[in-house]
């Protein structure tokens, strides 16, 4: 494949966004920002959780760059995969159990924000 060997046509991780889960109204994406892992979720069916006055729940988690290798190790995927690839493979399970709780269970702190509308 021409160009791949010299890095041409390959997106750097800081420009790559992956879809961790897309399940009906819920979409979770992840990307790296200066080495920090950012996970963003949006649930357009939030009325089921919060009542009919709420149509959207959005949240974000940011894991500091020094903790990203710990996240990758805990995802337990084949050697050579980066954390974004690992989240594509294993992330749906994490979303179902709760990303924040899972991160806490492996000893990783994450900055968290959320909003409902």
Jmol script that loads the backbone (N, CA, C; Angstrom):
load data "model"
ATOM      1  N   UNK A   1       0.843  -1.159   0.000  1.00  0.00           N
ATOM      2  CA  UNK A   1       0.000   0.000   0.000  1.00  0.00           C
ATOM      3  C   UNK A   1       0.895   1.230   0.000  1.00  0.00           C
ATOM      4  N   UNK A   2       0.862   1.958  -1.042  1.00  0.00           N
ATOM      5  CA  UNK A   2       1.734   3.109  -1.196  1.00  0.00           C
ATOM      6  C   UNK A   2       1.401   4.188  -0.180  1.00  0.00           C
ATOM      7  N   UNK A   3       2.423   4.788   0.424  1.00  0.00           N
ATOM      8  CA  UNK A   3       2.243   5.887   1.336  1.00  0.00           C
ATOM      9  C   UNK A   3       2.136   5.481   2.794  1.00  0.00           C
ATOM     10  N   UNK A   4       1.657   4.269   3.089  1.00  0.00           N
ATOM     11  CA  UNK A   4       1.477   3.861   4.471  1.00  0.00           C
ATOM     12  C   UNK A   4       2.821   3.707   5.176  1.00  0.00           C
ATOM     13  N   UNK A   5       3.816   3.167   4.491  1.00  0.00           N
ATOM     14  CA  UNK A   5       5.115   2.950   5.114  1.00  0.00           C
ATOM     15  C   UNK A   5       5.741   4.251   5.593  1.00  0.00           C
ATOM     16  N   UNK A   6       5.543   5.333   4.874  1.00  0.00           N
ATOM     17  CA  UNK A   6       6.165   6.590   5.261  1.00  0.00           C
ATOM     18  C   UNK A   6       5.200   7.496   6.036  1.00  0.00           C
ATOM     19  N   UNK A   7       4.066   6.948   6.446  1.00  0.00           N
ATOM     20  CA  UNK A   7       3.130   7.694   7.274  1.00  0.00           C
ATOM     21  C   UNK A   7       2.107   8.510   6.501  1.00  0.00           C
ATOM     22  N   UNK A   8       2.243   8.573   5.192  1.00  0.00           N
ATOM     23  CA  UNK A   8       1.286   9.309   4.379  1.00  0.00           C
ATOM     24  C   UNK A   8      -0.070   8.620   4.429  1.00  0.00           C
ATOM     25  N   UNK A   9      -1.125   9.391   4.578  1.00  0.00           N
ATOM     26  CA  UNK A   9      -2.463   8.809   4.569  1.00  0.00           C
ATOM     27  C   UNK A   9      -2.862   8.183   5.893  1.00  0.00           C
ATOM     28  N   UNK A  10      -2.017   8.243   6.910  1.00  0.00           N
ATOM     29  CA  UNK A  10      -2.327   7.677   8.208  1.00  0.00           C
ATOM     30  C   UNK A  10      -2.613   8.830   9.158  1.00  0.00           C
ATOM     31  N   UNK A  11      -3.789   8.805   9.774  1.00  0.00           N
ATOM     32  CA  UNK A  11      -4.157   9.877  10.697  1.00  0.00           C
ATOM     33  C   UNK A  11      -3.402   9.716  12.008  1.00  0.00           C
ATOM     34  N   UNK A  12      -2.776  10.772  12.514  1.00  0.00           N
ATOM     35  CA  UNK A  12      -2.197  10.703  13.855  1.00  0.00           C
ATOM     36  C   UNK A  12      -3.320  10.509  14.866  1.00  0.00           C
ATOM     37  N   UNK A  13      -3.029   9.850  16.007  1.00  0.00           N
ATOM     38  CA  UNK A  13      -4.066   9.582  17.001  1.00  0.00           C
ATOM     39  C   UNK A  13      -4.761  10.842  17.475  1.00  0.00           C
ATOM     40  N   UNK A  14      -4.048  11.982  17.548  1.00  0.00           N
ATOM     41  CA  UNK A  14      -4.678  13.208  18.014  1.00  0.00           C
ATOM     42  C   UNK A  14      -5.686  13.756  17.005  1.00  0.00           C
ATOM     43  N   UNK A  15      -5.781  13.172  15.832  1.00  0.00           N
ATOM     44  CA  UNK A  15      -6.763  13.603  14.842  1.00  0.00           C
ATOM     45  C   UNK A  15      -7.785  12.514  14.543  1.00  0.00           C
ATOM     46  N   UNK A  16      -7.649  11.377  15.185  1.00  0.00           N
ATOM     47  CA  UNK A  16      -8.516  10.232  14.912  1.00  0.00           C
ATOM     48  C   UNK A  16      -9.567  10.097  16.006  1.00  0.00           C
ATOM     49  N   UNK A  17     -10.792   9.951  15.596  1.00  0.00           N
ATOM     50  CA  UNK A  17     -11.890   9.714  16.524  1.00  0.00           C
ATOM     51  C   UNK A  17     -12.504   8.373  16.162  1.00  0.00           C
ATOM     52  N   UNK A  18     -12.783   7.546  17.175  1.00  0.00           N
ATOM     53  CA  UNK A  18     -13.382   6.243  16.915  1.00  0.00           C
ATOM     54  C   UNK A  18     -14.744   6.169  17.586  1.00  0.00           C
ATOM     55  N   UNK A  19     -15.605   5.361  17.021  1.00  0.00           N
ATOM     56  CA  UNK A  19     -16.904   5.091  17.627  1.00  0.00           C
ATOM     57  C   UNK A  19     -16.761   3.854  18.492  1.00  0.00           C
ATOM     58  N   UNK A  20     -16.985   4.041  19.781  1.00  0.00           N
ATOM     59  CA  UNK A  20     -16.888   2.951  20.748  1.00  0.00           C
ATOM     60  C   UNK A  20     -18.178   2.143  20.744  1.00  0.00           C
ATOM     61  N   UNK A  21     -19.304   2.844  20.647  1.00  0.00           N
ATOM     62  CA  UNK A  21     -20.614   2.198  20.642  1.00  0.00           C
ATOM     63  C   UNK A  21     -21.604   3.097  19.920  1.00  0.00           C
ATOM     64  N   UNK A  22     -22.406   2.502  19.064  1.00  0.00           N
ATOM     65  CA  UNK A  22     -23.519   3.193  18.438  1.00  0.00           C
ATOM     66  C   UNK A  22     -24.695   2.233  18.502  1.00  0.00           C
ATOM     67  N   UNK A  23     -25.599   2.501  19.443  1.00  0.00           N
ATOM     68  CA  UNK A  23     -26.676   1.568  19.731  1.00  0.00           C
ATOM     69  C   UNK A  23     -27.978   2.360  19.889  1.00  0.00           C
ATOM     70  N   UNK A  24     -28.718   2.470  18.817  1.00  0.00           N
ATOM     71  CA  UNK A  24     -29.953   3.239  18.861  1.00  0.00           C
ATOM     72  C   UNK A  24     -29.660   4.705  19.106  1.00  0.00           C
ATOM     73  N   UNK A  25     -30.199   5.235  20.193  1.00  0.00           N
ATOM     74  CA  UNK A  25     -30.041   6.655  20.510  1.00  0.00           C
ATOM     75  C   UNK A  25     -28.718   6.964  21.211  1.00  0.00           C
ATOM     76  N   UNK A  26     -27.984   5.937  21.628  1.00  0.00           N
ATOM     77  CA  UNK A  26     -26.736   6.138  22.370  1.00  0.00           C
ATOM     78  C   UNK A  26     -25.527   6.004  21.452  1.00  0.00           C
ATOM     79  N   UNK A  27     -24.678   7.035  21.476  1.00  0.00           N
ATOM     80  CA  UNK A  27     -23.430   7.014  20.722  1.00  0.00           C
ATOM     81  C   UNK A  27     -22.297   7.411  21.664  1.00  0.00           C
ATOM     82  N   UNK A  28     -21.233   6.620  21.655  1.00  0.00           N
ATOM     83  CA  UNK A  28     -20.047   6.911  22.470  1.00  0.00           C
ATOM     84  C   UNK A  28     -18.846   6.915  21.542  1.00  0.00           C
ATOM     85  N   UNK A  29     -18.060   7.972  21.625  1.00  0.00           N
ATOM     86  CA  UNK A  29     -16.870   8.132  20.787  1.00  0.00           C
ATOM     87  C   UNK A  29     -15.665   8.379  21.677  1.00  0.00           C
ATOM     88  N   UNK A  30     -14.472   8.193  21.112  1.00  0.00           N
ATOM     89  CA  UNK A  30     -13.235   8.433  21.859  1.00  0.00           C
ATOM     90  C   UNK A  30     -12.176   8.978  20.924  1.00  0.00           C
ATOM     91  N   UNK A  31     -11.294   9.789  21.491  1.00  0.00           N
ATOM     92  CA  UNK A  31     -10.154  10.320  20.744  1.00  0.00           C
ATOM     93  C   UNK A  31      -9.066  10.695  21.736  1.00  0.00           C
ATOM     94  N   UNK A  32      -7.877  10.938  21.228  1.00  0.00           N
ATOM     95  CA  UNK A  32      -6.765  11.404  22.046  1.00  0.00           C
ATOM     96  C   UNK A  32      -6.570  12.889  21.799  1.00  0.00           C
ATOM     97  N   UNK A  33      -6.324  13.622  22.889  1.00  0.00           N
ATOM     98  CA  UNK A  33      -6.089  15.060  22.818  1.00  0.00           C
ATOM     99  C   UNK A  33      -4.807  15.355  23.589  1.00  0.00           C
ATOM    100  N   UNK A  34      -3.719  15.586  22.868  1.00  0.00           N
ATOM    101  CA  UNK A  34      -2.403  15.780  23.484  1.00  0.00           C
ATOM    102  C   UNK A  34      -2.060  14.649  24.437  1.00  0.00           C
ATOM    103  N   UNK A  35      -2.425  13.425  24.055  1.00  0.00           N
ATOM    104  CA  UNK A  35      -2.118  12.245  24.847  1.00  0.00           C
ATOM    105  C   UNK A  35      -3.186  11.859  25.849  1.00  0.00           C
ATOM    106  N   UNK A  36      -4.074  12.802  26.202  1.00  0.00           N
ATOM    107  CA  UNK A  36      -5.183  12.475  27.100  1.00  0.00           C
ATOM    108  C   UNK A  36      -6.244  11.705  26.321  1.00  0.00           C
ATOM    109  N   UNK A  37      -6.865  10.737  26.964  1.00  0.00           N
ATOM    110  CA  UNK A  37      -7.952   9.975  26.363  1.00  0.00           C
ATOM    111  C   UNK A  37      -9.273  10.652  26.706  1.00  0.00           C
ATOM    112  N   UNK A  38     -10.035  11.002  25.681  1.00  0.00           N
ATOM    113  CA  UNK A  38     -11.332  11.658  25.869  1.00  0.00           C
ATOM    114  C   UNK A  38     -12.416  10.707  25.365  1.00  0.00           C
ATOM    115  N   UNK A  39     -13.396  10.460  26.219  1.00  0.00           N
ATOM    116  CA  UNK A  39     -14.544   9.619  25.881  1.00  0.00           C
ATOM    117  C   UNK A  39     -15.789  10.499  26.001  1.00  0.00           C
ATOM    118  N   UNK A  40     -16.565  10.571  24.921  1.00  0.00           N
ATOM    119  CA  UNK A  40     -17.769  11.396  24.891  1.00  0.00           C
ATOM    120  C   UNK A  40     -18.980  10.533  24.572  1.00  0.00           C
ATOM    121  N   UNK A  41     -20.037  10.724  25.332  1.00  0.00           N
ATOM    122  CA  UNK A  41     -21.263   9.987  25.084  1.00  0.00           C
ATOM    123  C   UNK A  41     -22.438  10.914  24.898  1.00  0.00           C
ATOM    124  N   UNK A  42     -23.381  10.492  24.070  1.00  0.00           N
ATOM    125  CA  UNK A  42     -24.602  11.255  23.838  1.00  0.00           C
ATOM    126  C   UNK A  42     -25.761  10.271  23.729  1.00  0.00           C
ATOM    127  N   UNK A  43     -26.767  10.484  24.578  1.00  0.00           N
ATOM    128  CA  UNK A  43     -27.960   9.641  24.565  1.00  0.00           C
ATOM    129  C   UNK A  43     -29.147  10.516  24.200  1.00  0.00           C
ATOM    130  N   UNK A  44     -29.664  10.320  22.997  1.00  0.00           N
ATOM    131  CA  UNK A  44     -30.808  11.098  22.531  1.00  0.00           C
ATOM    132  C   UNK A  44     -32.136  10.497  22.973  1.00  0.00           C
ATOM    133  N   UNK A  45     -32.063   9.416  23.723  1.00  0.00           N
ATOM    134  CA  UNK A  45     -33.264   8.796  24.285  1.00  0.00           C
ATOM    135  C   UNK A  45     -33.271   8.939  25.796  1.00  0.00           C
ATOM    136  N   UNK A  46     -32.774  10.055  26.289  1.00  0.00           N
ATOM    137  CA  UNK A  46     -32.576  10.260  27.723  1.00  0.00           C
ATOM    138  C   UNK A  46     -33.879  10.333  28.510  1.00  0.00           C
ATOM    139  N   UNK A  47     -34.999  10.552  27.844  1.00  0.00           N
ATOM    140  CA  UNK A  47     -36.269  10.643  28.569  1.00  0.00           C
ATOM    141  C   UNK A  47     -36.572   9.351  29.324  1.00  0.00           C
ATOM    142  N   UNK A  48     -36.061   8.230  28.833  1.00  0.00           N
ATOM    143  CA  UNK A  48     -36.251   6.955  29.526  1.00  0.00           C
ATOM    144  C   UNK A  48     -35.570   6.959  30.891  1.00  0.00           C
ATOM    145  N   UNK A  49     -34.454   7.670  31.016  1.00  0.00           N
ATOM    146  CA  UNK A  49     -33.711   7.743  32.274  1.00  0.00           C
ATOM    147  C   UNK A  49     -34.152   8.901  33.156  1.00  0.00           C
ATOM    148  N   UNK A  50     -34.412  10.053  32.542  1.00  0.00           N
ATOM    149  CA  UNK A  50     -34.603  11.284  33.297  1.00  0.00           C
ATOM    150  C   UNK A  50     -36.029  11.842  33.263  1.00  0.00           C
ATOM    151  N   UNK A  51     -36.916  11.234  32.523  1.00  0.00           N
ATOM    152  CA  UNK A  51     -38.276  11.739  32.427  1.00  0.00           C
ATOM    153  C   UNK A  51     -38.530  12.442  31.106  1.00  0.00           C
ATOM    154  N   UNK A  52     -39.781  12.667  30.815  1.00  0.00           N
ATOM    155  CA  UNK A  52     -40.170  13.166  29.488  1.00  0.00           C
ATOM    156  C   UNK A  52     -39.689  14.574  29.183  1.00  0.00           C
ATOM    157  N   UNK A  53     -39.324  15.357  30.192  1.00  0.00           N
ATOM    158  CA  UNK A  53     -38.833  16.720  29.950  1.00  0.00           C
ATOM    159  C   UNK A  53     -37.391  16.760  29.453  1.00  0.00           C
ATOM    160  N   UNK A  54     -36.716  15.625  29.510  1.00  0.00           N
ATOM    161  CA  UNK A  54     -35.308  15.558  29.109  1.00  0.00           C
ATOM    162  C   UNK A  54     -35.197  14.733  27.834  1.00  0.00           C
ATOM    163  N   UNK A  55     -34.575  15.310  26.812  1.00  0.00           N
ATOM    164  CA  UNK A  55     -34.446  14.573  25.552  1.00  0.00           C
ATOM    165  C   UNK A  55     -33.009  14.131  25.278  1.00  0.00           C
ATOM    166  N   UNK A  56     -32.038  14.781  25.942  1.00  0.00           N
ATOM    167  CA  UNK A  56     -30.639  14.458  25.655  1.00  0.00           C
ATOM    168  C   UNK A  56     -29.812  14.448  26.931  1.00  0.00           C
ATOM    169  N   UNK A  57     -28.952  13.437  27.029  1.00  0.00           N
ATOM    170  CA  UNK A  57     -27.955  13.349  28.095  1.00  0.00           C
ATOM    171  C   UNK A  57     -26.604  13.241  27.400  1.00  0.00           C
ATOM    172  N   UNK A  58     -25.695  14.127  27.742  1.00  0.00           N
ATOM    173  CA  UNK A  58     -24.346  14.083  27.176  1.00  0.00           C
ATOM    174  C   UNK A  58     -23.352  14.046  28.325  1.00  0.00           C
ATOM    175  N   UNK A  59     -22.235  13.369  28.113  1.00  0.00           N
ATOM    176  CA  UNK A  59     -21.214  13.287  29.152  1.00  0.00           C
ATOM    177  C   UNK A  59     -19.837  13.137  28.519  1.00  0.00           C
ATOM    178  N   UNK A  60     -18.843  13.419  29.314  1.00  0.00           N
ATOM    179  CA  UNK A  60     -17.470  13.248  28.863  1.00  0.00           C
ATOM    180  C   UNK A  60     -16.572  12.834  30.005  1.00  0.00           C
ATOM    181  N   UNK A  61     -15.593  12.046  29.676  1.00  0.00           N
ATOM    182  CA  UNK A  61     -14.563  11.604  30.616  1.00  0.00           C
ATOM    183  C   UNK A  61     -13.215  11.899  29.977  1.00  0.00           C
ATOM    184  N   UNK A  62     -12.287  12.418  30.758  1.00  0.00           N
ATOM    185  CA  UNK A  62     -10.935  12.635  30.270  1.00  0.00           C
ATOM    186  C   UNK A  62      -9.961  11.936  31.189  1.00  0.00           C
ATOM    187  N   UNK A  63      -9.178  11.040  30.609  1.00  0.00           N
ATOM    188  CA  UNK A  63      -8.136  10.316  31.340  1.00  0.00           C
ATOM    189  C   UNK A  63      -6.801  10.968  30.996  1.00  0.00           C
ATOM    190  N   UNK A  64      -6.051  11.364  32.005  1.00  0.00           N
ATOM    191  CA  UNK A  64      -4.757  12.017  31.791  1.00  0.00           C
ATOM    192  C   UNK A  64      -3.786  11.079  31.073  1.00  0.00           C
ATOM    193  N   UNK A  65      -2.972  11.659  30.218  1.00  0.00           N
ATOM    194  CA  UNK A  65      -2.021  10.892  29.394  1.00  0.00           C
ATOM    195  C   UNK A  65      -1.208   9.862  30.183  1.00  0.00           C
ATOM    196  N   UNK A  66      -0.692  10.174  31.379  1.00  0.00           N
ATOM    197  CA  UNK A  66       0.094   9.163  32.098  1.00  0.00           C
ATOM    198  C   UNK A  66      -0.701   7.910  32.478  1.00  0.00           C
ATOM    199  N   UNK A  67      -2.044   8.011  32.536  1.00  0.00           N
ATOM    200  CA  UNK A  67      -2.880   6.856  32.887  1.00  0.00           C
ATOM    201  C   UNK A  67      -3.369   6.056  31.687  1.00  0.00           C
ATOM    202  N   UNK A  68      -3.169   6.573  30.488  1.00  0.00           N
ATOM    203  CA  UNK A  68      -3.666   5.894  29.286  1.00  0.00           C
ATOM    204  C   UNK A  68      -3.058   4.493  29.125  1.00  0.00           C
ATOM    205  N   UNK A  69      -1.761   4.279  29.374  1.00  0.00           N
ATOM    206  CA  UNK A  69      -1.224   2.918  29.270  1.00  0.00           C
ATOM    207  C   UNK A  69      -1.897   1.929  30.232  1.00  0.00           C
ATOM    208  N   UNK A  70      -2.291   2.399  31.403  1.00  0.00           N
ATOM    209  CA  UNK A  70      -2.987   1.543  32.364  1.00  0.00           C
ATOM    210  C   UNK A  70      -4.359   1.134  31.816  1.00  0.00           C
ATOM    211  N   UNK A  71      -5.031   2.074  31.148  1.00  0.00           N
ATOM    212  CA  UNK A  71      -6.319   1.766  30.522  1.00  0.00           C
ATOM    213  C   UNK A  71      -6.127   0.719  29.431  1.00  0.00           C
ATOM    214  N   UNK A  72      -5.123   0.910  28.604  1.00  0.00           N
ATOM    215  CA  UNK A  72      -4.856  -0.039  27.524  1.00  0.00           C
ATOM    216  C   UNK A  72      -4.554  -1.427  28.077  1.00  0.00           C
ATOM    217  N   UNK A  73      -3.730  -1.485  29.111  1.00  0.00           N
ATOM    218  CA  UNK A  73      -3.389  -2.779  29.712  1.00  0.00           C
ATOM    219  C   UNK A  73      -4.637  -3.474  30.262  1.00  0.00           C
ATOM    220  N   UNK A  74      -5.512  -2.725  30.919  1.00  0.00           N
ATOM    221  CA  UNK A  74      -6.719  -3.302  31.507  1.00  0.00           C
ATOM    222  C   UNK A  74      -7.721  -3.765  30.454  1.00  0.00           C
ATOM    223  N   UNK A  75      -7.661  -3.175  29.261  1.00  0.00           N
ATOM    224  CA  UNK A  75      -8.568  -3.605  28.187  1.00  0.00           C
ATOM    225  C   UNK A  75      -8.197  -4.983  27.666  1.00  0.00           C
ATOM    226  N   UNK A  76      -6.965  -5.418  27.947  1.00  0.00           N
ATOM    227  CA  UNK A  76      -6.534  -6.792  27.667  1.00  0.00           C
ATOM    228  C   UNK A  76      -6.773  -7.215  26.211  1.00  0.00           C
ATOM    229  N   UNK A  77      -6.137  -6.475  25.298  1.00  0.00           N
ATOM    230  CA  UNK A  77      -6.229  -6.798  23.879  1.00  0.00           C
ATOM    231  C   UNK A  77      -4.858  -7.234  23.369  1.00  0.00           C
ATOM    232  N   UNK A  78      -4.812  -7.657  22.135  1.00  0.00           N
ATOM    233  CA  UNK A  78      -3.569  -8.131  21.532  1.00  0.00           C
ATOM    234  C   UNK A  78      -2.507  -7.035  21.517  1.00  0.00           C
ATOM    235  N   UNK A  79      -1.284  -7.443  21.677  1.00  0.00           N
ATOM    236  CA  UNK A  79      -0.154  -6.511  21.624  1.00  0.00           C
ATOM    237  C   UNK A  79      -0.158  -5.801  20.275  1.00  0.00           C
ATOM    238  N   UNK A  80       0.234  -4.547  20.289  1.00  0.00           N
ATOM    239  CA  UNK A  80       0.325  -3.781  19.055  1.00  0.00           C
ATOM    240  C   UNK A  80      -0.875  -2.896  18.787  1.00  0.00           C
ATOM    241  N   UNK A  81      -1.978  -3.123  19.504  1.00  0.00           N
ATOM    242  CA  UNK A  81      -3.137  -2.253  19.332  1.00  0.00           C
ATOM    243  C   UNK A  81      -2.987  -1.031  20.221  1.00  0.00           C
ATOM    244  N   UNK A  82      -3.463   0.115  19.740  1.00  0.00           N
ATOM    245  CA  UNK A  82      -3.432   1.306  20.590  1.00  0.00           C
ATOM    246  C   UNK A  82      -4.734   1.381  21.386  1.00  0.00           C
ATOM    247  N   UNK A  83      -4.815   2.361  22.278  1.00  0.00           N
ATOM    248  CA  UNK A  83      -5.966   2.444  23.168  1.00  0.00           C
ATOM    249  C   UNK A  83      -7.263   2.711  22.399  1.00  0.00           C
ATOM    250  N   UNK A  84      -7.213   3.450  21.316  1.00  0.00           N
ATOM    251  CA  UNK A  84      -8.432   3.698  20.541  1.00  0.00           C
ATOM    252  C   UNK A  84      -8.928   2.422  19.876  1.00  0.00           C
ATOM    253  N   UNK A  85      -8.011   1.643  19.297  1.00  0.00           N
ATOM    254  CA  UNK A  85      -8.402   0.357  18.702  1.00  0.00           C
ATOM    255  C   UNK A  85      -8.963  -0.576  19.772  1.00  0.00           C
ATOM    256  N   UNK A  86      -8.335  -0.558  20.948  1.00  0.00           N
ATOM    257  CA  UNK A  86      -8.785  -1.407  22.053  1.00  0.00           C
ATOM    258  C   UNK A  86     -10.193  -1.017  22.494  1.00  0.00           C
ATOM    259  N   UNK A  87     -10.481   0.277  22.529  1.00  0.00           N
ATOM    260  CA  UNK A  87     -11.823   0.719  22.905  1.00  0.00           C
ATOM    261  C   UNK A  87     -12.865   0.311  21.870  1.00  0.00           C
ATOM    262  N   UNK A  88     -12.491   0.308  20.602  1.00  0.00           N
ATOM    263  CA  UNK A  88     -13.419  -0.166  19.568  1.00  0.00           C
ATOM    264  C   UNK A  88     -13.754  -1.636  19.816  1.00  0.00           C
ATOM    265  N   UNK A  89     -12.748  -2.415  20.184  1.00  0.00           N
ATOM    266  CA  UNK A  89     -12.956  -3.848  20.414  1.00  0.00           C
ATOM    267  C   UNK A  89     -13.680  -4.153  21.718  1.00  0.00           C
ATOM    268  N   UNK A  90     -13.343  -3.446  22.784  1.00  0.00           N
ATOM    269  CA  UNK A  90     -13.847  -3.794  24.114  1.00  0.00           C
ATOM    270  C   UNK A  90     -14.771  -2.749  24.727  1.00  0.00           C
ATOM    271  N   UNK A  91     -14.888  -1.611  24.077  1.00  0.00           N
ATOM    272  CA  UNK A  91     -15.601  -0.485  24.667  1.00  0.00           C
ATOM    273  C   UNK A  91     -17.082  -0.686  24.895  1.00  0.00           C
ATOM    274  N   UNK A  92     -17.750  -1.427  24.035  1.00  0.00           N
ATOM    275  CA  UNK A  92     -19.194  -1.614  24.201  1.00  0.00           C
ATOM    276  C   UNK A  92     -19.490  -2.250  25.563  1.00  0.00           C
ATOM    277  N   UNK A  93     -18.662  -3.196  25.980  1.00  0.00           N
ATOM    278  CA  UNK A  93     -18.835  -3.810  27.303  1.00  0.00           C
ATOM    279  C   UNK A  93     -18.642  -2.776  28.401  1.00  0.00           C
ATOM    280  N   UNK A  94     -17.665  -1.890  28.237  1.00  0.00           N
ATOM    281  CA  UNK A  94     -17.409  -0.864  29.244  1.00  0.00           C
ATOM    282  C   UNK A  94     -18.561   0.114  29.347  1.00  0.00           C
ATOM    283  N   UNK A  95     -19.146   0.476  28.220  1.00  0.00           N
ATOM    284  CA  UNK A  95     -20.274   1.410  28.227  1.00  0.00           C
ATOM    285  C   UNK A  95     -21.448   0.774  28.963  1.00  0.00           C
ATOM    286  N   UNK A  96     -21.670  -0.491  28.734  1.00  0.00           N
ATOM    287  CA  UNK A  96     -22.803  -1.160  29.372  1.00  0.00           C
ATOM    288  C   UNK A  96     -22.638  -1.249  30.884  1.00  0.00           C
ATOM    289  N   UNK A  97     -21.401  -1.407  31.368  1.00  0.00           N
ATOM    290  CA  UNK A  97     -21.194  -1.464  32.822  1.00  0.00           C
ATOM    291  C   UNK A  97     -20.933  -0.078  33.418  1.00  0.00           C
ATOM    292  N   UNK A  98     -20.588   0.878  32.569  1.00  0.00           N
ATOM    293  CA  UNK A  98     -20.322   2.241  33.017  1.00  0.00           C
ATOM    294  C   UNK A  98     -18.841   2.563  32.956  1.00  0.00           C
ATOM    295  N   UNK A  99     -18.483   3.468  32.053  1.00  0.00           N
ATOM    296  CA  UNK A  99     -17.068   3.794  31.848  1.00  0.00           C
ATOM    297  C   UNK A  99     -16.411   4.353  33.106  1.00  0.00           C
ATOM    298  N   UNK A 100     -17.097   5.261  33.800  1.00  0.00           N
ATOM    299  CA  UNK A 100     -16.520   5.890  34.992  1.00  0.00           C
ATOM    300  C   UNK A 100     -16.252   4.852  36.086  1.00  0.00           C
ATOM    301  N   UNK A 101     -17.210   3.983  36.312  1.00  0.00           N
ATOM    302  CA  UNK A 101     -17.034   2.924  37.319  1.00  0.00           C
ATOM    303  C   UNK A 101     -15.920   1.968  36.965  1.00  0.00           C
ATOM    304  N   UNK A 102     -15.823   1.623  35.676  1.00  0.00           N
ATOM    305  CA  UNK A 102     -14.759   0.722  35.245  1.00  0.00           C
ATOM    306  C   UNK A 102     -13.396   1.368  35.437  1.00  0.00           C
ATOM    307  N   UNK A 103     -13.277   2.635  35.045  1.00  0.00           N
ATOM    308  CA  UNK A 103     -12.003   3.335  35.231  1.00  0.00           C
ATOM    309  C   UNK A 103     -11.618   3.366  36.708  1.00  0.00           C
ATOM    310  N   UNK A 104     -12.579   3.662  37.555  1.00  0.00           N
ATOM    311  CA  UNK A 104     -12.320   3.681  38.993  1.00  0.00           C
ATOM    312  C   UNK A 104     -11.869   2.308  39.484  1.00  0.00           C
ATOM    313  N   UNK A 105     -12.476   1.245  38.958  1.00  0.00           N
ATOM    314  CA  UNK A 105     -12.140  -0.117  39.395  1.00  0.00           C
ATOM    315  C   UNK A 105     -10.711  -0.522  39.040  1.00  0.00           C
ATOM    316  N   UNK A 106     -10.136   0.129  38.013  1.00  0.00           N
ATOM    317  CA  UNK A 106      -8.745  -0.182  37.656  1.00  0.00           C
ATOM    318  C   UNK A 106      -7.779   0.852  38.225  1.00  0.00           C
ATOM    319  N   UNK A 107      -8.296   1.734  39.083  1.00  0.00           N
ATOM    320  CA  UNK A 107      -7.446   2.711  39.748  1.00  0.00           C
ATOM    321  C   UNK A 107      -7.095   3.933  38.922  1.00  0.00           C
ATOM    322  N   UNK A 108      -7.934   4.255  37.948  1.00  0.00           N
ATOM    323  CA  UNK A 108      -7.675   5.411  37.085  1.00  0.00           C
ATOM    324  C   UNK A 108      -8.725   6.488  37.372  1.00  0.00           C
ATOM    325  N   UNK A 109      -8.247   7.680  37.679  1.00  0.00           N
ATOM    326  CA  UNK A 109      -9.142   8.817  37.880  1.00  0.00           C
ATOM    327  C   UNK A 109      -9.411   9.476  36.531  1.00  0.00           C
ATOM    328  N   UNK A 110     -10.622   9.955  36.373  1.00  0.00           N
ATOM    329  CA  UNK A 110     -10.986  10.655  35.136  1.00  0.00           C
ATOM    330  C   UNK A 110     -11.755  11.915  35.496  1.00  0.00           C
ATOM    331  N   UNK A 111     -11.497  12.954  34.731  1.00  0.00           N
ATOM    332  CA  UNK A 111     -12.288  14.176  34.842  1.00  0.00           C
ATOM    333  C   UNK A 111     -13.640  13.873  34.184  1.00  0.00           C
ATOM    334  N   UNK A 112     -14.731  14.270  34.828  1.00  0.00           N
ATOM    335  CA  UNK A 112     -16.057  13.931  34.332  1.00  0.00           C
ATOM    336  C   UNK A 112     -16.930  15.185  34.245  1.00  0.00           C
ATOM    337  N   UNK A 113     -17.738  15.258  33.198  1.00  0.00           N
ATOM    338  CA  UNK A 113     -18.755  16.295  33.087  1.00  0.00           C
ATOM    339  C   UNK A 113     -19.996  15.660  32.460  1.00  0.00           C
ATOM    340  N   UNK A 114     -21.142  16.293  32.704  1.00  0.00           N
ATOM    341  CA  UNK A 114     -22.381  15.818  32.071  1.00  0.00           C
ATOM    342  C   UNK A 114     -23.371  16.975  31.994  1.00  0.00           C
ATOM    343  N   UNK A 115     -24.331  16.808  31.109  1.00  0.00           N
ATOM    344  CA  UNK A 115     -25.431  17.771  31.014  1.00  0.00           C
ATOM    345  C   UNK A 115     -26.666  17.058  30.484  1.00  0.00           C
ATOM    346  N   UNK A 116     -27.800  17.565  30.900  1.00  0.00           N
ATOM    347  CA  UNK A 116     -29.064  17.069  30.377  1.00  0.00           C
ATOM    348  C   UNK A 116     -29.807  18.257  29.777  1.00  0.00           C
ATOM    349  N   UNK A 117     -30.584  17.977  28.761  1.00  0.00           N
ATOM    350  CA  UNK A 117     -31.378  19.039  28.139  1.00  0.00           C
ATOM    351  C   UNK A 117     -32.657  18.464  27.569  1.00  0.00           C
TER     352      UNK A 117
END
end "model"
wireframe off; spacefill off
backbone 0.3
color backbone group
